[in-house]
Amino acid sequence: MENIRFRALEVSIQRQRKSVLFPEGKASDFFGELTFNDSAMKEYLPAQTYQQVIRSIEKGEKIDRKIADKVAAGMKTWALSKGATNYTHWFFPLSGLTAEKHDSFLEPVEEGKSIELFNGNHLSQQEPDASSFPSGGIRSTFEARGYTAWDPTSPAFIVDKTLCIPTLFVSYTGESLDYKTPLLKVLSVINKAAVNVCQYFDKNVTKVSATLGWEQEYFLVDSALYSVRPDLVLTGRTLFGNASAKDQQLEDHYLGTIPQRVISFMQELELEAHRLGIPVKTRHNEVAPGQYECAPVFEEANISVDHNQLIMHLMDIIAKRHNFTVLFHEKPYSGINGSGKHNNWSLATNTKENLLSPGKTREKNLRFLTFMINILKAVNDYADLIRAIVATPGNDHRLGANEAPPAIISVFLGTQLTKMLEIIEKNDKMIEITAGTGNSKLFKNLPRIPEILVDETDRNRTSPFAFTGNKFEFRAVGSSQTCAPAMIVLNLILAEQLQIFKKDVDKLLSTKVPQEEAIFQVLKKYILESKKICFEGNNYSKEWIEEAARRGLSNFGTTPMALKTLVTKKTKHLFERNHVLNERELEARHEIYLEEYTKKLQIESRVLGDLTTNHIIPGAIKYLNTLCDCVKNLKEVLDLSTYSRVSANQVETIAEIAEHIHQVKTLTNKMVEARKVVNKIKDAEEKSFAYCEKVFPFFDKIRYHTNKLELLIDDEIWPLPKYRELLFTQ
């Protein structure tokens, strides 16, 4: 029988590279042309309507239903001019994916004719069936009704002739069933809390926006090879596979020349992203072969989260045009780097200033330190919650490996800022604070080499939460995750901390302590209380794990362990006090994430069992029989002494293969039996822990023996594409 692996390789080799036809002109000429952005609204909306929409975006004012009719009319005219035929409410259910239900603009009228209809009701609200989305018990199957509601802060856009309207998604009884609803609430909370603190330093600051710049890592694999790896198709990762003789040891892929076929994909991706107003700016090879990254410039957090979801969708559909499949799984290949989604987070004011940029004046530096130290205190107090929001089965494989931060949450500030905090800690009175201006230089006296300005802090690539000059880089987010949970929690814990900070400062001010001195004393107190979370060294080292334990920092190595934090009294109090999520909504999320973890391990276990039974073992037995026949035939043509000498290696190989087959079969049977027992457990948390502790340990044991078989069996008989083919066939 023809080996499907080699057939897939032939198909891959025959694939033609695709050239992208670019529109004439500069990228800036068509940037945002498929987005109902500010310029489109100015053109298609009445002036008064436009002003009300802008006030809603900037000040949070509600849009009247009558105004919604005018917005809908302008949006429909614009969409039809761009060739749109349908519209949809585009939302983020708790599956972590996007959802959409398309309706046509077409509306039948009298005499067999039709018109294009789209009014304020269509724009403002729709009613998707909520029963099949994860709800954590909030909605029963027979309670189907849910509502999507227009989010005017995120512009509508057109994809595949469909007008997509970013929306919230809530249940019939009002609970949040999505990520956007709590995110918008949190962004309002952080705005208020940060403005109140900024008023100590600058009365002109009336708005503070959380900003986000994500870095999306991903793998590309040839679609023909992908299609004959059932584990990749069904789980997103390889459950088997021996390491390629060459993978990333030479570190020659990182920032190397991008392969021509890949660059064609990237060019088309950037073209479509720019047309949709996504400011993608960076592309490059990542560390592992077949791994890449794209990143935009900073945007306001809500829009940036939307754009990340949209870019992942674009990557999926555009990759297929180039005969690639995109892998977003955090660890699709064992033994090489996995993929993350670094969240670069900061705060911007209406006065066009970054609150996490060191300043050149005493006042600006004190403001910078105020926000930086409050973030430090927030992370210290809610480290376990930060760990919980990146807890996924895929991230369990990645966190703690050599390409990703560990599961222990800590903060890296850099030498200069650390020294500055030490100085503040040792002084009892307000001192002259100089955060620096980035003016130190390298290569001052080297001919023909321009002077290089040195940033205030180095980059610690092992830290999960690192200050990188004018932002914090949260590196623990998984590549397949939405950015929303990270933005919800980071902005919420900072808002909470800023509220506490203001109370502490105002308390001192009420005793006639000068404002600068009051701020200084409170910051000093926070530095002392947050020292345990700061770490400047190698987060991969065993010494850090031991040191972190001595400091009392948590090390949640698995998703079920980490998710417990979501339903602690401390977490519930945090979310409820700030009116972001209530207790029922938090408990629902906890149950949804546990169920997702269990189901993904259940699927992986089933796929693993299917592959060993129907692919690995039959192929191994086929080769084993060939070897046995060979040994028998040798006996017929060789004298006894020669036969004994020559057949020894074949017999040894036969015994080795037979033992690995036995182990694979035995371990697979044990795994299946363990899964049957665990599946009877009703409680979601107990079941997730049981899958983690009783079923998952079999995965690596089975993999060990299948990988050994891969090395022993004839290459033409082995049924699955190998790592050297998956990683290097481009």
N, C-alpha and C positions, 0 to 999 in steps of 0.2 A: 504494500500500500504506500502511495506517495506520502512523504513526510510533509505535513502541513507547515512545519516550521520553514523548510526550504522553499516551499511554494510562496510563503509570505515574503521571504527574502528576495525572491525573483521579482515579485510584484513591486517591492520597495525599490529595487535597483532600476526597474523600468519607469518609475515615476518621473515625470518631467518637472523641472523647476518652473515655478510660475513667476512671471514678471508683473509687477504692479503698474498699472497705468495711472499716473498721477494727473490730477487736474492742472491746468495751466495756472501760473501765478504762485505766489508765496503761500506758505501755510497760514499765515495771518489773514490772507484774503478769504479763506473758507472756514476759519476757526469759528466754531459755534453756529454754523449755518443750519444745523438740524436741531437747534435748541431754542426754545421760546425764552430767550434771555432778555436782558434789559433793552438792548437796541430793538429787538423784535417787538417787545411790549410797547415801546415808544411809537413804533410805526403802526401797530395794529390796534392799539387801545385808545379810547378817548382820553384826553389829557387828565381829566378829573379821576377817571378810573385808574389810570396808570399811577397817579399820585397816591391813591388809597392802597393799591397793591404794595407800593414801595413802603408806605407807612406800616403796613401789616408786616412786611419782612423786617424792617429796621426796628420797629417799636412794639411789635407783638399785637397790634390792633386787629380785632376780628373783622373779616370781610363780610359785608351785608350780602344776603342772597340776591338782592337786586343788582349789586355790583358784579356778583358771580356770573349773572346772565351776560353782562357786557364783556367780561373777561372771556367767557366761553365763546361768544360770537367772534371776538378777535382771534382767539386761539384756533378756532375752527377755520377761519379764513386763511390764517397763516399755514396751518397744517395741510389744507387742501392745495395751497399753492406749492407745497413741497411734495405733492403726490400721495399724501396719506389717504388711506381708505377706511381705516379702523381706528378705534381708540381703546385704551385700557387703563385701569387703575393699577399702578405698579407698586407692589408693597413687599415687605420683608416679614413673612411669617416666621415662627420660631423653629422652622426646619433649618434656618441658616441660609436658605436659598431665596431667590426672588420668585414672586408669583404674579400672574396676570390672567385676566379673562377678557378676551377681545370682543368688542361690539362694533358693528359697522355703522358708519355715519348715515348709511342709506335708510330712508324711512318711506314706505309706500304711502301714496296719497290717492286721491280719486282718479278715475279713468285709467287705471293701470300705470300711472306714472309714479315717480318718486322724487324725493328731495334729500339733501344732506342736512341732518338734524343733529345739533349738539348744543344743549343749553346749560344754564347754571346748575340745574339738578344733576345732569350727567357729569359735569365737572366736579361738583362738590362731594357727591356721595354715590357709592354703589353698594350692592349687597351680594358679595360672594358667599358661597356655601362655606361655613366655618367648621363643619363637622369633621372634615378629613385632614385639617391642619392640626399639628400638635397643640394641645391646650392644657395638658397636665391636670385634667379633671375639671377644668373650668366649664367646658361645654361637653355634654353627652352627644352621642351620635345622632339621637333623635332631636337634638336642639341645634338646628343647622344654621340659624341666622347669625350673620356677622356683618360689620359695616367697614367700608374703607372711606376715608375722608381726605380730601385734597390738602396737601402740604404746600402752601404758596411760597415757602422759603427755598424750595428746591425746584428749579425750572423744569418744565415739561420738555420732552425731546421725542424725536422720531427715529424708530428702528424698524427696518423692514416694512416700511409704509404704514406703521402703526404709531399713533400718537400715544406716548407713554406718560402718564400723569403720576408723579411720586405721591404716595398717600400713606396715611396711617391705617392700621387694621385693629379693630376692637371687637369684642364680643357683644352680643345683644344686651347683656347686662352691664356693659361698660368697661370690663377689664381689658387691659392691653394684651393682645395676642401677637405682638410684633416687637421689633427692635426700635423702630422710628419713634413711637409714642414716648417711651421713657427717655430716649435720646433728646428729643425736643424739650421735654420737661427739664432735663438736667442742664441743657444749654441755657435755659432761662434762669435756672438757679445759680449757675456759675457766673453768669453775667451780673446778676444783682450782688452777689457776695464779693466779686472782684472789683466792681465799681465802688462799692462802699469802702474797700481798703484803699483803692487808688485815690479816693478823695482826700486821704491824709497827705498826698504828695502833689496832686494836680486836680484842681476843681474842673478842668476842662474835659476830663475823662467822664463820659456819660454812658459808654457802652464798651463791654469787653467780650470778645468772641474767641471761643476755643478754635484753634487751627490744627489741621492734621495734614501731614505729608506721609503717605504710605509708600513702602517699597515692597513690590509684589514679586516674590520668587516663584519659579515654576520650572517644571521639566517638559521637554518636548520629546515625544517618541513617535516613530513612524507608525501610521495608522494600520498598515498591513500587519506589522509585528504585534502591535497592541491587540488587534482583533483575535489573535490566536494565543493570547495569554488570558485565560478566563479569570485569573486572580486580579489582573489589572483592570479588566472590564467590570468585574463585579465588586471589587473592594477598593480599587484605586491604588493598590500597592502589590508588590510581588511577595507572595507567601513563600516562594522557593527561589533559589538562584545562588549559585556559587560566584564568588567575587571574580571579576575579570582580572586577567594577569596584569593589565594596565587599567587603572581607573583615574584617581586623582593624585597619585603619589608624587608626580612631577610638578603638580600645581601649575600646569601649562595651559589649562583651560581658562582659569580666572583672568578676566579682562583681556583675553586673547582675541584674535581676529574672529569675528562672527561668521559662521559658515554661510555660504551664499543662499542656500535654501532657507535658512533661518532668518537671514536679513530680509529676504523677500516677505516672509511672514510678518516680521517686525514693522517693515515699512507700511504694509497694508493696515496693520493694527493701529499704527500711529495716525495714518490718514483718517481712518474711521473714528478714532478717538478724538482727534482735533475737530472733525466736523460736528461731533457731539459736545464740544466745549470742554473736553477732558484735557487738561494741560500736561500731557505726558511729555517729559523732557529727557529722561535718561534711559538708556538701554545698554546692557552689557552681558557678557558671559559670566556665569557664577562659577563657584569652585568646582563642582562636580561636572563631569562630562554630560552633555545633554541638558544642563541646567542654566537658566537665564533669569534676568531681572528687568523689570521696568518700574519707573517711578515718575510721578508728576511733581509739579511745584505745589507749595502749600495752598490749601483752600480752607474755608470755614468748615468745621467738622462735619456738619450735616451733609453738605454738598459733597465733601470728600468721601464720606462713607458711601453715598449714592454712586459716586463715580467709580469707586473700587468694585462695587457689585456689578456695575455696568461693564467695566473693563474686563472682568472675569468672563462675563457673557460674550463679549466681543472676541476674546481670545479663543473661546471654545469654537465659535462658528467660523472665525477666520482661519484657525489652524486646520480645520477640515478642508478648506479650499486648497491648502498646501500639503494635503495628505499627512498632516500631523495630528496627534491627539495631545492635548495639554493635560499634564498631571499636576493637580493642586495638592495632592496628599502630602502631609508633612514628611513622610519617610517612604517614598515609593520603592527605594532600593536600599537593601541592608548594606552596611559597611562603608557607605559614602555619605556625603553631606545631605541633609534633608532641607526642606524649604520653610522659611518663615515669612511673616509679613510685618516688617518693622514699622511701628507706629511712631512717627516723629511729631511730638505734641508740644504746642506752645499756646500763648495767649496774646491776642492783639487788641489794641484799643482803637476807638474811633479817631484818636489823634495820630494814627498811623505809627504806633510804637509797639515793639515787641517787649512784653513784660519780662521775658527771660533773656534779654540782651543786657550785658553789663553796660553801664553808662559812663559818661565822662565827667559828671558832676557828683558832688556828695549826695545830693537828693536822689538823683537817678540810681546811683549805686545802692542806696539804702532801700529804694523801692525794689530793685532787682533782688537784693538779698532777702527782702521780706517775702516775695513770692517763691523764691528758690527754697528758703528754709521752711516755709509752710508746706511746700510740696514734699520736702524731706520728712516732715512730721506726719503728713497724711499717709505717705507710703509706709512709714514706720508703724503707724497705728492700724493700718488696714492691709498689711502685706499678705495675709492669708486670703483676703477677698480678691486681691489682684491675681494671686495664683489661681484662684477658682475660676476666673473668667477666661483663662487660657487652657482650661482642663478639657481635653478631648482625647479620644483614643488615638488619633493620629499624632497629637502632640506628646503623648506619653512616650512614643518611640523617639521623638526628636529632642525633648528637653533633657539636658544632662549629657547629650552626646557631644562630640568634639566640635560641632559646627553651631551649637545653640547654647544659650544660657542654661544654667541648671534650674531645677524646680525650686531652689531656695531664692526667695526674692531679696535683693539687696540693691543699693544705690551706689553708682560711681560718680564722683564729682570732679576728679582730677586734682593734681597736686596743688595748684594755685588756690582753688576754692577751698580745699581741705585745710590748707595753711591759714586761710582767712578765717574760717570757722574756729580754728584753734586759737587764733588771736582774740576773737570776740569772746570765746569761752573763758579766757584768762583775764579779761579786763572787766572791771566793775562799772566803769563809766563809758559813755559814748566816746568812740575814737574816730579818727579820720579813716574812712573806708575807701579803698581804692580797688575796685574790681578789675581794673585793667582795660585796655582799649585795643588789644591785639596788635600792638605796634612792634613787638620784638621781631627780629629778622634773622634769616639764614642766608648764607652765601653773600655776605656783605662785600667781600673783597675779591670775589672770584670773577675774572674777566668774562664778559659777554653773557653772564648768567644773571637774569633779573633777580632782584631781592624778593625773597619769599616771606610773606607775613605769616607768623605762627599763631595759631588759634590759642585761646586761653586754656583749653583742656585737650588732652589727647583722647583717642577713642579706645575704650576698653571693650573689645569685641566679645568678651566673656560675660559681661555684666547684663543682667536682664533689664536694668533700668539705669541708663547712663546719661549724664549731662554732656552734650556735645557742642557747646559753644553758645547757642541761643535757643536751645530746645532740649527736651528730654526724649531719648529714644527708647521706647518700650519694645524690646527685641523678642519677647516671649510669645507674641501672638503667632498662631499657626497660619500657614499659607492658605488653607482652605476656609479659615474663619472669616466672618464679617468683622469689620473694624468696630462695629457699633458697641458690643459689650465692653471693649477696652475704653472707648470714649465715654461711655456711660459711667463706668466706675471711676476712672481717673478724674474726670471733671466733678463727679459727685463728692468724692472724698476730699478733693481740694476745696470745693465750695463749703463743705462742712467744716473743714479746718479754718478757712478764712473767716467764717462766722465766729468760731471760737476765738480766733486771734483778735478780731475786732472787740469782742467782749472783754478780753484780757487787757487790751490796750486802753479801752475806754474806762475800765475800772481804775487803772493807774492815773489816767487823765483826771478822773473825778477827785483824786487826792492831790491835785495841783502839780503832778510830775510833768515836766515839759514833754511835748509830743515826741521829739526825737529820742529822748532818754527813755520814755515809756516803750516805744517800739524796740529800742535796743535791748532793754531788759527782758521783754517777752521773747525776742528772738534768741537771746542767750539761753533762756530756759528751755526753748524748743530744741536747741542744739544739743544740750545735755541729755534731753529725753530721747533723742533720736540717734545717738551715737552707734547703737547696736546694728542699725540698718546700713551703715556706711561701710563699704569695703572697696579698697583700691587695688587689690591684688588679682591673682589668677583664680577665677571662680570655678575652674575645672579641677583644681588640685584637691587631693584628699584632705590636706591640712585645712582647707576652707570648710569642708563639710564638718570636720571635727570642731573647728572654731565656731561655725554657725550654730552648732548644737549647744556649745557652751554659752553662746549669747542668747539662746532661747528662741532662735529663728526656726520656723517650721520647715520641714522638708517633705512635702506631700508628693510622693513618687508616682501615684496613680490618680486617675480621674475620680473614682468614687471617694477616695480620701479627701481630695481637694474640694469636691463639691459640697461637702458637709458645711462649709463656711457660709454657703448661700442662705441657710435657714437658721443661723444662730440668732440669738436675741440681739446681738450687737448689729448684725447686718440688717435685720428687719427694722430695728429702730432707726438706722441711718436712712433707709429708703422711705420709710413711712413719715418720718419727721420732715423730710424735704418734699413729700408729696410726689414721689417718682413712681414707686411701686408699693402696693399694699402687701400684707402678709400672704393673702391668697395667691397673688400674682407671683411672689417670690417662691412660694412652695410649689406652684405649678411649673415654674422654670426648673426648679430642682428636679422634679419628677421627669420632666421632658428630657433633660440632659442625661439623667441616669438611664432612662429608657433608650435613648439614642446610643449611649455607650454599650448597653447590653445587646441591642439589636445588631450593632456593627460587629461586635465580637461573635455573635451568633452566626451572622452571615459569613464572616471569615472562617469560622470553624467548619461550616457546611461546605464552603468552597474548598477548603483544605482537604477535607475528607473526600470530596468528589475527585479532586485532582490526583490524590494518592491512589485512590481505588481504580479510576478509569484512565489515567494517563501514566503516572510514574511507575506503579507496580507492573502493569502489563508490558510496558516498554522494557523494564528491567528483566522481567521473566523471559521475554523474547530474546534478549541478548544473552541471558544465562543459558538458555537452551542451545543457542548457537555455540557458546563456549563448550558446553557439555558434549555436543556432537563432534566438535573439533577434537576434544580429548579422546573420544571413542575412536575416531578415524585414525588418529595418530598411533593408537595401539595396534591397528591392523597393518601399518606400513613400517613400523620401527621395531628394532629388536628391543628386548626387555630393558637392558641397561640404558640405552639411549632414550627410550620412552620414559623411564623413571626420571632421568635428568631433565629432559625437555618439557615434560608435562607438569613439573612441579609448580612453575609460575602460574600456568593456567588453572591448576587446581586451587592454588592459593587465592587467585582472583575470583574463582567460582565461589569459594567459601566466603570471601569478603562480601561479594554481592548478595549471596543468599542470606547472610547475617543482617545486612542493611535492609533487605526486603522484609525479613522477619520483624525487625524493629519497627519499620514504618507501619506494617500491618498491625502489629500489637499495640503500638502507641495510638494509632488512629482509632482502633476499636475502643481503647480506654477513654480517649477523648470523647467519642460519640456517647459512650455510656455516661460519662460525667455530665455531658451536656443534657442528656435526657433527665437526669436527676435535678439539675439546676433549673431546667425549664418549668418544673413543677412549682417552683417558689413563686408566691404571689406578690410579696412586698418588693417594690421597685429597688429600694436601696439594698436590701439583703440579696436580691438577685444579681445586682451589679457587682457586689463584692464577691459573690460566689463565682460569677463568670471570670472575674479578675484572678481569683485565687485557685479555682478548681479546673477551669477550662483553658484559660490563656497560657498557663505554663507548658502545656503540651505543644504549643506552636513551635517554639524554638527547638524542642527535642525532636519533633518530626522533621523540621527543617534541616537539622544537623545530618540526619541519615539520608534525606533526599539529595542534599548537596554532595554528599559523598558518592552517591549513585551517579550523579551528573558527571563526576570526574572519572568514573570507572566505565561508564557505558559508551558504546560506539556513538560518535557524534551524529551519524545519520539516523540512528534509532531514537535518540533523545527527542521527546515530543514537543518541548517548549522552547521558544527563543531564549537564548542565553544572555547574560548581562553584557557580554562583549558586543552582541548584536543590537540589543535594545539601546545601549548607551552611545554606540558609535556609528550606527547606520543613519546617516543624515544626507 
